[in-house]
Amino acid sequence: MTTLALPFWNFTCKTCTIIRNSIIAFWVGMIAVGETAGRARAARELTRLGYHSEAKAVMLELKKIRGEL
């Protein structure tokens, strides 16, 4: 590799790293949103069926996972 191509290669690699990390962060965020929505729907259905304590446990478990409790 010539000395002229070396700075371009480093710039390209840094750019690819930034893009990759952004995509990974977006993907992890989407998984978290989906999990939260799923737990909320489960709690809603449990409440609708009359299982109030189980619905509360589902939502409190989510808070415990997040570290809010």
C-alpha positions as YAML, in Angstrom:
chain: A
units: angstrom
residues:
- id: 1
  name: MET
  ca: [0.00, 0.00, 0.00]
- id: 2
  name: THR
  ca: [1.42, 3.38, -0.92]
- id: 3
  name: THR
  ca: [1.73, 6.22, 1.53]
- id: 4
  name: LEU
  ca: [-0.85, 8.15, -0.49]
- id: 5
  name: ALA
  ca: [-3.49, 5.46, -0.06]
- id: 6
  name: LEU
  ca: [-2.86, 4.98, 3.67]
- id: 7
  name: PRO
  ca: [-4.72, 8.12, 4.91]
- id: 8
  name: PHE
  ca: [-7.67, 7.34, 2.64]
- id: 9
  name: TRP
  ca: [-7.80, 3.76, 3.94]
- id: 10
  name: ASN
  ca: [-7.80, 4.92, 7.56]
- id: 11
  name: PHE
  ca: [-10.59, 7.41, 6.80]
- id: 12
  name: THR
  ca: [-12.64, 4.74, 5.07]
- id: 13
  name: CYS
  ca: [-12.20, 2.28, 7.92]
- id: 14
  name: LYS
  ca: [-13.21, 4.91, 10.49]
- id: 15
  name: THR
  ca: [-16.27, 5.79, 8.43]
- id: 16
  name: CYS
  ca: [-17.26, 2.14, 8.11]
- id: 17
  name: THR
  ca: [-16.83, 1.69, 11.87]
- id: 18
  name: ILE
  ca: [-19.08, 4.66, 12.61]
- id: 19
  name: ILE
  ca: [-21.73, 3.40, 10.20]
- id: 20
  name: ARG
  ca: [-21.54, -0.14, 11.60]
- id: 21
  name: ASN
  ca: [-21.85, 1.09, 15.20]
- id: 22
  name: SER
  ca: [-24.83, 3.27, 14.25]
- id: 23
  name: ILE
  ca: [-26.61, 0.36, 12.59]
- id: 24
  name: ILE
  ca: [-25.97, -1.89, 15.59]
- id: 25
  name: ALA
  ca: [-27.24, 0.79, 18.01]
- id: 26
  name: PHE
  ca: [-30.38, 1.24, 15.91]
- id: 27
  name: TRP
  ca: [-30.98, -2.52, 15.81]
- id: 28
  name: VAL
  ca: [-30.57, -2.91, 19.58]
- id: 29
  name: GLY
  ca: [-32.92, 0.04, 20.11]
- id: 30
  name: MET
  ca: [-35.57, -1.53, 17.88]
- id: 31
  name: ILE
  ca: [-35.33, -4.79, 19.82]
- id: 32
  name: ALA
  ca: [-35.80, -2.87, 23.09]
- id: 33
  name: VAL
  ca: [-38.83, -1.03, 21.71]
- id: 34
  name: GLY
  ca: [-40.35, -4.30, 20.52]
- id: 35
  name: GLU
  ca: [-39.80, -5.97, 23.86]
- id: 36
  name: THR
  ca: [-41.37, -3.06, 25.73]
- id: 37
  name: ALA
  ca: [-44.38, -3.05, 23.42]
- id: 38
  name: GLY
  ca: [-44.78, -6.81, 23.81]
- id: 39
  name: ARG
  ca: [-44.69, -6.62, 27.58]
- id: 40
  name: ALA
  ca: [-47.23, -3.80, 27.56]
- id: 41
  name: ARG
  ca: [-49.58, -5.81, 25.35]
- id: 42
  name: ALA
  ca: [-49.16, -8.85, 27.58]
- id: 43
  name: ALA
  ca: [-49.95, -6.77, 30.67]
- id: 44
  name: ARG
  ca: [-53.00, -5.28, 28.95]
- id: 45
  name: GLU
  ca: [-54.34, -8.72, 28.04]
- id: 46
  name: LEU
  ca: [-53.69, -10.09, 31.53]
- id: 47
  name: THR
  ca: [-55.56, -7.12, 33.00]
- id: 48
  name: ARG
  ca: [-58.42, -7.61, 30.55]
- id: 49
  name: LEU
  ca: [-58.69, -11.25, 31.65]
- id: 50
  name: GLY
  ca: [-58.68, -10.24, 35.32]
- id: 51
  name: TYR
  ca: [-55.13, -11.28, 36.22]
- id: 52
  name: HIS
  ca: [-54.18, -7.93, 37.74]
- id: 53
  name: SER
  ca: [-51.37, -9.17, 39.96]
- id: 54
  name: GLU
  ca: [-49.73, -11.02, 37.05]
- id: 55
  name: ALA
  ca: [-49.98, -7.92, 34.86]
- id: 56
  name: LYS
  ca: [-48.36, -5.85, 37.58]
- id: 57
  name: ALA
  ca: [-45.58, -8.44, 37.90]
- id: 58
  name: VAL
  ca: [-44.89, -8.25, 34.15]
- id: 59
  name: MET
  ca: [-44.50, -4.49, 34.24]
- id: 60
  name: LEU
  ca: [-42.46, -4.50, 37.47]
- id: 61
  name: GLU
  ca: [-40.13, -7.10, 35.96]
- id: 62
  name: LEU
  ca: [-39.52, -4.71, 33.06]
- id: 63
  name: LYS
  ca: [-38.67, -1.91, 35.50]
- id: 64
  name: LYS
  ca: [-36.32, -4.25, 37.36]
- id: 65
  name: ILE
  ca: [-34.55, -5.14, 34.11]
- id: 66
  name: ARG
  ca: [-34.15, -1.44, 33.28]
- id: 67
  name: GLY
  ca: [-32.82, -0.73, 36.77]
- id: 68
  name: GLU
  ca: [-35.60, 1.65, 37.74]
- id: 69
  name: LEU
  ca: [-36.43, -0.22, 40.94]
...
